[in-house]
Amino acid sequence: MMQPGPVERAVMTDLAERANSGLGQAALVLARELDRSEDASMATVARELRLLLVEIDRLVPSESRSDLDDLRARRAAREASG
């Protein structure tokens, strides 16, 4: 199995305990795709990942989330979108 890339690691950190949910697993798949993608679809995948992470936060807020976690999530989304 391949080691997680930077986007996947950031998403795993951001999701923490929520990574095992269905939406969390979908977010990890998108993060893996972003780490491995080198074509024009990156922007589309990054947008979908960002929207999915927002939806996860809305539906399943993390009690252990801190301001630093929010900063990391925004940075990962910004780096993923180009």
HELIX and SHEET records of a PDB file:
HELIX    1   1 PRO A    6  LEU A   15  1                                  10    
HELIX    2   2 ALA A   16  ASN A   20  5                                   5    
HELIX    3   3 GLY A   22  ARG A   36  1                                  15    
HELIX    4   4 SER A   41  LEU A   59  1                                  19    
HELIX    5   5 ASP A   67  ALA A   80  1                                  14    
END                                                                             
